[in-house]
């Protein structure tokens, strides 16, 4: 055999070996890549062993839970009890660091109040707001150089003076309109239940729009529904199979409908893996969304111009957040020796977010696509006036934590939950009505509504207790999310920078017994400065407003806001900015509703507390069966 033939034969014989070596090397590299991509747990913190062996981590289990229940947050709540640990770790998707779930109020309080330099709003939360409202402080990290200045623009809107003199009268007036609508519906229904969800949402939006822009009844959805129903009284209405009566609805004002649609869009950002991209994609591919944004922008522009006319004429009083922001800009411009600029993106975003708040509530980054020319202006971007008011309450109610634009959602959920509790717990309803009649004795003796001043100024401990107990049992935003900005230590465990931490506000410590953790692993500030009490495990799962009351040294019954754990609005410097507005609104709304109506017990199906997740946790059903509590009203 020739040398050439031998070489050829050798090459043929070696080919399978070389092929095998290539395949073995490739397989080894793929296996090493697989091992590298597998979830890496933080040592010492409990986790699901199966999830640590899957590239997708806990995601398949989360998807199955969502398929069965329609929710994700309830899965998060279940993990600490599942592992019998106040601190657990999970993997919410592929190629991600573990996220931590903390179900320990004492430690959460310490972190949120005293460790804000180590724990800031998570990038995902910021990005969810960044697309729709890039220049609102809700979309900024605490280290962002814009953050302090933007928050200063609206800081006075949460002062007692502004809330009581400007916001309270608007809230009271819109609530009275809701009472007029429900009085008519109760008369027509004659004891039958009706769906109150849309009415509560409409009222919340009316309140936000009035507080943000000073919009009058010509832009009130509840007023439109009332006027339409008056013309239909005496006609028959359909009765559903569950015994409820079905009332018709008239179309919303286009501007108000646009605001609500934008609020729903913001809620969708929290479900997206890439919220900023999702927002811009929707704007580019969905003309309806772009049109709604343009309509909302025009509304803001027009209302700013109207406010300027009032202020320049000398006849305009401060009747809304917008008026106040404009006055601040005039003062700032005079101080800086420049002309005021009322249509800056910064003012629009802070003002706009004022309206829907969770658009203050959790709302959102940087660049927004340019839209059509508005009144001779070359470009304009999404502003947040509407969103800010919503945000204020959501962050509160989302934060007050979806309403409609955020505020609406949170507020809607909270008010719906309180109304359900009034019907489910008749003794608490009766006690609250008695407390209100005693506190507002002059109004009751005269057979009139208590004024806004009487409601906010007169202490009613049982009213505060009902509000707080409703938040404890049904927090609209039951999870607070933070991200570590540095490597740190949590309950004795080393936590790397960039780790997401979920603080659970619904479950252990709140409605279920605590999951013990040795005090030795807590920081000194957590051990020494914890000021809250603890709930009685025997009844902490029950609605019981009395748990918030105590007798002081003078023998008087008073409300104690530190009776036990609650995390409805978060805590610390990045807590819900609109918390005070949220409490004021719900205080006035609940007081007037219970003052006017008896809420009757409903069937098990209609009184269900089952909920679904949006920006806030929202009940599937909100029905009421009403009768007048006093024929004089």
ROLUMLUM-849035 format. One line per 8 residues: number of its first residue (from 1); their letters; for each residue x, y, z of C-alpha. Coordinates in steps of 0.5 Angstrom, whole numbers, plus 500, padded with zeros to 3 digits. Layout:
! ROLUMLUM-849035
NUM	a	X/Y/Z; ...
***
This chain:
! ROLUMLUM-849035
1	xxxxxxxx	500/500/500; 503/507/498; 504/512/503; 499/516/500; 494/511/501; 496/510/508; 495/517/510; 488/517/507
9	xxxxxxxx	486/511/511; 489/514/517; 485/520/516; 478/516/515; 480/512/521; 481/518/525; 475/522/523; 470/519/528
17	xxxxxxxx	475/520/534; 475/527/532; 468/528/531; 467/525/538; 472/530/541; 468/536/538; 461/533/540; 464/531/547
25	xxxxxxxx	467/538/548; 461/542/545; 457/538/550; 461/539/556; 461/547/554; 453/546/554; 453/543/560; 458/548/564
33	xxxxxxxx	454/553/561; 447/550/564; 451/549/570; 453/556/570; 446/559/568; 442/555/574; 440/559/580; 445/560/585
41	xxxxxxxx	442/561/592; 444/565/597; 447/561/603; 443/560/609; 436/562/606; 431/557/605; 428/556/598; 425/551/593
49	xxxxxxxx	430/545/591; 426/544/585; 427/551/583; 434/551/584; 435/546/579; 431/549/573; 433/555/569; 426/558/569
57	xxxxxxxx	427/558/577; 420/558/580; 417/561/574; 413/555/572; 410/554/579; 408/561/579; 405/560/572; 401/554/574
65	xxxxxxxx	399/558/580; 396/564/576; 393/559/571; 389/556/577; 388/563/581; 389/568/576; 394/572/581; 401/572/583
73	xxxxxxxx	401/576/589; 398/570/593; 403/566/591; 409/571/594; 405/571/600; 405/563/601; 412/562/601; 414/564/608
81	xxxxxxxx	409/560/611; 411/554/606; 418/554/608; 416/556/615; 421/562/615; 420/569/615; 426/570/610; 426/566/603
89	xxxxxxxx	429/566/596; 425/565/590; 427/566/582; 422/569/578; 425/568/571; 431/565/568; 438/568/569; 436/572/575
97	xxxxxxxx	439/573/582; 434/570/587; 429/575/590; 428/575/597; 421/575/601; 421/578/608; 415/577/612; 417/580/618
105	xxxxxxxx	414/587/620; 419/589/625; 425/588/620; 421/591/614; 420/597/619; 427/598/620; 429/597/613; 424/602/610
113	xxxxxxxx	425/607/616; 433/607/617; 436/603/612; 434/607/605; 441/608/603; 442/601/603; 435/599/600; 432/603/594
121	xxxxxxxx	426/603/590; 427/597/585; 429/598/578; 423/594/575; 418/599/579; 422/605/577; 422/603/569; 414/601/570
129	xxxxxxxx	413/608/571; 419/611/567; 415/610/560; 409/614/562; 412/619/567; 419/620/566; 420/626/570; 415/624/576
137	xxxxxxxx	419/623/582; 416/616/583; 420/614/577; 427/616/580; 432/613/584; 433/617/591; 440/618/588; 437/621/582
145	xxxxxxxx	439/628/582; 432/630/579; 429/627/585; 429/632/590; 427/638/586; 421/634/583; 419/632/590; 420/639/592
153	xxxxxxxx	415/642/587; 409/638/590; 411/637/597; 406/643/599; 400/639/596; 401/634/602; 401/639/608; 395/639/612
161	xxxxxxxx	393/647/610; 393/645/603; 389/638/604; 384/641/609; 383/648/605; 383/645/598; 383/638/597; 377/636/603
169	xxxxxxxx	372/641/600; 373/638/593; 373/631/596; 366/632/600; 363/635/594; 364/629/590; 362/624/595; 355/628/596
177	xxxxxxxx	354/627/589; 355/620/589; 350/619/595; 345/623/591; 346/617/585; 346/612/590; 340/615/594; 336/614/587
185	xxxxxxxx	339/607/586; 337/605/592; 330/608/591; 329/604/585; 332/598/587; 328/597/593; 332/593/597; 335/589/591
193	xxxxxxxx	343/589/590; 347/593/585; 354/593/582; 357/599/585; 364/598/582; 364/603/577; 360/608/581; 366/608/586
201	xxxxxxxx	371/608/581; 368/614/577; 367/618/584; 375/617/585; 376/619/579; 372/625/580; 375/627/586; 382/626/583
209	xxxxxxxx	380/631/577; 377/636/582; 383/636/587; 388/636/581; 385/641/576; 379/644/580; 374/641/574; 367/642/576
217	xxxxxxxx	361/638/575; 361/639/567; 367/634/567; 364/629/573; 362/622/571; 358/621/577; 354/627/576; 353/625/568
225	xxxxxxxx	350/618/571; 346/621/576; 343/626/571; 341/620/566; 338/616/571; 333/621/573; 331/621/566; 330/614/567
233	xxxxxxxx	326/613/573; 320/610/573; 322/605/567; 324/598/568; 331/595/569; 333/588/568; 334/583/574; 340/579/574
241	xxxxxxxx	340/571/575; 343/573/582; 338/578/584; 341/584/583; 339/590/579; 342/592/573; 343/600/572; 345/603/565
249	xxxxxxxx	351/607/564; 352/613/559; 358/614/556; 364/618/559; 367/624/557; 372/623/552; 378/626/556; 376/622/563
257	xxxxxxxx	376/616/559; 382/617/556; 385/619/563; 382/612/565; 385/608/559; 392/611/561; 391/609/568; 390/602/565
265	xxxxxxxx	396/602/561; 400/604/567; 398/598/570; 400/593/564; 407/596/565; 408/592/572; 406/585/568; 411/586/563
273	xxxxxxxx	418/583/563; 421/590/559; 416/595/561; 420/601/558; 420/597/551; 413/595/552; 410/602/553; 414/605/547
281	xxxxxxxx	412/599/543; 405/600/545; 405/608/543; 408/606/537; 403/601/535; 397/603/538; 394/609/535; 388/609/541
289	xxxxxxxx	393/610/546; 397/615/543; 390/619/542; 389/618/549; 395/621/551; 394/627/546; 387/628/549; 390/628/556
297	xxxxxxxx	396/633/554; 391/637/551; 386/637/557; 392/639/562; 394/644/557; 387/647/557; 387/647/564; 393/650/566
305	xxxxxxxx	391/656/561; 385/657/565; 388/657/571; 393/662/569; 387/667/567; 384/666/574; 390/668/577; 392/674/572
313	xxxxxxxx	385/677/573; 386/677/581; 379/673/582; 382/666/582; 383/662/589; 387/656/590; 382/651/588; 387/645/586
321	xxxxxxxx	394/642/586; 395/645/579; 393/652/581; 398/651/587; 404/649/582; 403/654/578; 403/659/583; 410/656/586
329	xxxxxxxx	413/657/579; 411/664/579; 415/665/585; 421/661/583; 421/665/577; 421/671/580; 426/669/585; 431/667/580
337	xxxxxxxx	429/673/575; 427/669/569; 420/668/566; 415/663/569; 415/657/564; 408/653/565; 408/648/560; 415/645/562
345	xxxxxxxx	415/637/562; 417/637/569; 411/641/571; 407/637/567; 409/630/569; 409/632/577; 402/636/576; 399/630/571
353	xxxxxxxx	401/625/576; 398/629/581; 391/627/578; 391/620/578; 396/618/583; 399/612/582; 400/614/576; 403/617/582
361	xxxxxxxx	402/610/585; 407/606/582; 408/610/576; 414/610/571; 424/613/565; 427/617/560; 425/619/553; 418/619/551
369	xxxxxxxx	416/619/543; 414/626/541; 407/627/539; 403/632/535; 404/639/535; 399/642/541; 397/649/540; 403/651/536
377	xxxxxxxx	408/647/540; 413/643/536; 413/637/540; 410/635/547; 411/629/551; 407/625/556; 406/629/562; 404/626/569
385	xxxxxxxx	399/631/572; 393/626/571; 398/621/574; 401/624/579; 395/625/583; 393/618/582; 400/616/584; 399/620/590
393	xxxxxxxx	394/616/593; 396/610/590; 403/610/592; 399/611/597; 393/607/595; 399/604/591; 402/606/595; 393/608/596
401	xxxxxxxx	398/603/592; 389/601/580; 385/606/581; 384/609/575; 390/612/574; 393/609/579; 390/613/585; 383/611/582
409	xxxxxxxx	385/604/583; 388/604/589; 382/608/592; 377/604/589; 380/598/592; 380/601/599; 373/604/599; 370/597/596
417	xxxxxxxx	374/593/601; 371/598/607; 364/598/604; 364/590/604; 366/590/611; 361/595/613; 356/590/610; 359/583/613
425	xxxxxxxx	360/586/620; 354/589/621; 356/591/629; 362/595/626; 357/599/622; 352/600/627; 358/602/632; 361/607/627
433	xxxxxxxx	354/610/625; 353/611/633; 360/614/633; 359/619/627; 352/621/630; 355/623/637; 361/626/634; 357/630/629
441	xxxxxxxx	352/632/634; 350/638/631; 349/636/624; 345/630/626; 340/634/630; 339/638/624; 338/633/619; 344/635/615
449	xxxxxxxx	350/632/612; 357/634/616; 361/639/613; 368/637/610; 371/641/616; 367/637/621; 369/631/618; 377/632/618
457	xxxxxxxx	377/637/624; 373/632/629; 376/626/632; 372/620/631; 377/614/634; 372/609/632; 372/612/624; 380/612/624
465	xxxxxxxx	380/604/627; 375/602/622; 379/605/616; 386/602/619; 383/595/620; 380/595/613; 387/597/610; 390/591/615
473	xxxxxxxx	385/586/612; 385/588/605; 391/592/603; 391/595/596; 398/594/595; 400/588/599; 407/588/597; 413/593/598
481	xxxxxxxx	419/592/593; 426/595/594; 433/593/591; 439/593/595; 444/599/593; 450/596/596; 452/589/599; 449/588/606
489	xxxxxxxx	446/584/611; 439/582/612; 437/577/619; 444/575/619; 445/573/612; 450/577/607; 446/580/601; 449/582/595
497	xxxxxxxx	448/589/591; 442/589/586; 438/584/590; 430/585/590; 427/584/596; 419/584/597; 416/586/604; 410/582/605
505	xxxxxxxx	404/586/608; 399/581/608; 400/574/611; 405/573/617; 405/578/623; 398/582/619; 393/576/619; 397/570/621
513	xxxxxxxx	401/568/627; 409/571/626; 414/566/624; 419/567/629; 426/569/628; 432/570/633; 433/577/636; 440/576/636
521	xxxxxxxx	441/576/628; 437/583/628; 441/589/627; 441/593/634; 436/599/631; 431/593/629; 431/591/636; 431/597/640
529	xxxxxxxx	427/602/636; 421/597/634; 415/601/637; 409/597/634; 405/592/638; 403/585/636; 396/582/634; 393/577/638
537	xxxxxxxx	394/570/634; 387/568/636; 383/573/633; 388/577/628; 385/574/622; 378/577/624; 376/584/622; 376/588/629
545	xxxxxxxx	376/595/629; 377/595/637; 384/593/636; 386/600/634; 383/603/640; 386/604/647; 384/608/654; 389/614/655
553	xxxxxxxx	391/616/662; 385/621/662; 380/615/661; 378/617/654; 378/612/648; 383/614/643; 386/611/637; 393/608/637
561	xxxxxxxx	396/608/630; 402/603/633; 397/598/636; 400/593/631; 403/591/624; 401/595/618; 404/596/612; 399/599/607
569	xxxxxxxx	403/605/605; 410/603/606; 414/607/611; 420/611/610; 422/616/605; 420/613/599; 413/611/602; 407/613/599
577	xxxxxxxx	407/620/598; 400/621/598; 398/618/604; 395/624/607; 391/625/601; 389/618/601; 387/618/609; 383/624/608
585	xxxxxxxx	379/622/602; 377/615/605; 375/618/612; 370/623/608; 368/618/603; 367/613/609; 364/618/614; 359/620/609
593	xxxxxxxx	357/613/606; 355/610/613; 352/617/615; 347/616/609; 346/609/608; 345/602/612; 349/597/608; 345/590/608
601	xxxxxxxx	348/583/608; 349/580/601; 349/573/599; 356/569/599; 357/570/592; 356/577/591; 360/579/598; 366/575/596
609	xxxxxxxx	372/578/597; 376/574/591; 381/579/588; 385/580/582; 392/583/581; 393/590/578; 397/595/580; 393/594/586
617	xxxxxxxx	389/588/589; 382/589/586; 376/585/588; 372/581/583; 365/584/585; 363/590/589; 355/590/590; 351/594/595
625	xxxxxxxx	344/593/598; 342/600/601; 337/603/605; 337/610/608; 340/610/615; 336/617/616; 329/619/612; 331/626/614
633	x	338/626/609
***
